[in-house]
Amino acid sequence: MNVHFTRNRSALAVAGLLLAAAAPTAYASLDTETAPAPTRGTPYIETQLFFGTERPDGGPAVTERQFTAFVDREVTPGFPDGLTVQDGRGQWRDANGRVEKERSYELILLYPVSAAGANDRRIEGVRRAYEKAFGQEAVARVDDRTRVDF
């Protein structure tokens, strides 16, 4: 066996061990210490609803005027304290396996955790009403816990 080869291999092995041992320290120094987030605010639920505008039956897309009237009629009475609507572009795979790309709306609701039970029923009613009114297969829903301070 070649002594030069053995010595190089040993040196490489030691260097590799040193690098492996030092790596956590090196990476730790890259991570800046962050202060914990303040616990300001009240526990709330944030619900996002995603409304598509293309109709599966090929009918005319839901217009901005129709969507605004829907929100005024179906959402605002149950959530008079406020809401946010954002325009979007989205896509999803429909029941027939086709990827549908469409203009969409995101509706954001914030409400205290203590009101989650009653608001769940209202939100499900909004989803079903939109599906029925505009022939939609689904209205997506996302719920997250958060803290809110007004």
Backbone hydrogen bonds, N-H to C=O, Kabsch-Sander energy under -0.5 kcal/mol:
donor,donor_aa,acceptor,acceptor_aa,energy
6,T,2,N,-2.0
7,R,3,V,-2.7
8,N,4,H,-2.2
9,R,5,F,-2.6
10,S,6,T,-2.4
11,A,7,R,-2.5
12,L,8,N,-2.7
13,A,9,R,-2.2
14,V,10,S,-2.4
15,A,11,A,-2.6
16,G,12,L,-2.6
17,L,13,A,-2.2
18,L,14,V,-2.5
19,L,15,A,-2.5
20,A,16,G,-2.4
21,A,17,L,-2.5
22,A,18,L,-2.2
23,A,19,L,-1.7
26,A,22,A,-2.6
27,Y,23,A,-3.0
28,A,24,P,-2.4
29,S,25,T,-1.8
30,L,26,A,-0.7
30,L,27,Y,-0.8
31,D,27,Y,-1.0
32,T,30,L,-0.7
42,T,148,V,-3.0
44,Y,146,T,-2.9
45,I,111,Y,-3.2
46,E,144,D,-3.1
47,T,45,I,-0.6
47,T,109,L,-2.6
48,Q,142,V,-2.9
49,L,107,L,-2.6
50,F,140,A,-2.1
51,F,49,L,-0.6
51,F,105,Y,-2.9
52,G,50,F,-0.6
53,T,103,R,-1.2
55,R,59,G,-0.6
58,G,55,R,-2.1
62,V,53,T,-2.7
67,F,63,T,-2.5
68,T,64,E,-2.9
69,A,65,R,-2.3
70,F,66,Q,-2.2
71,V,67,F,-2.6
72,D,68,T,-2.6
73,R,69,A,-2.2
74,E,70,F,-3.6
75,V,70,F,-0.6
75,V,71,V,-1.7
76,T,71,V,-2.6
78,G,75,V,-0.9
79,F,75,V,-1.4
82,G,79,F,-1.3
84,T,108,I,-1.9
86,Q,106,E,-2.6
88,G,104,S,-2.5
90,G,102,E,-2.9
92,W,100,E,-1.7
94,D,92,W,-0.6
94,D,98,R,-3.0
97,G,94,D,-2.1
100,E,92,W,-3.2
100,E,98,R,-0.7
101,K,99,V,-0.5
102,E,90,G,-2.7
104,S,88,G,-2.6
105,Y,51,F,-2.1
106,E,86,Q,-2.8
107,L,49,L,-2.8
107,L,105,Y,-0.5
108,I,84,T,-3.1
109,L,47,T,-2.8
111,Y,45,I,-2.0
113,V,43,P,-1.7
115,A,112,P,-2.0
116,A,113,V,-2.0
119,N,115,A,-2.5
120,D,116,A,-2.2
121,R,117,G,-1.3
122,R,118,A,-1.5
123,I,119,N,-3.0
124,E,120,D,-2.5
125,G,121,R,-1.8
126,V,122,R,-2.1
127,R,123,I,-2.4
128,R,124,E,-2.3
129,A,125,G,-2.3
130,Y,126,V,-2.3
131,E,127,R,-2.3
132,K,128,R,-2.3
133,A,129,A,-2.8
134,F,130,Y,-2.3
135,G,131,E,-0.6
135,G,132,K,-0.5
136,Q,131,E,-1.4
140,A,50,F,-1.2
142,V,48,Q,-2.3
144,D,46,E,-2.1
146,T,44,Y,-2.6
148,V,42,T,-2.4
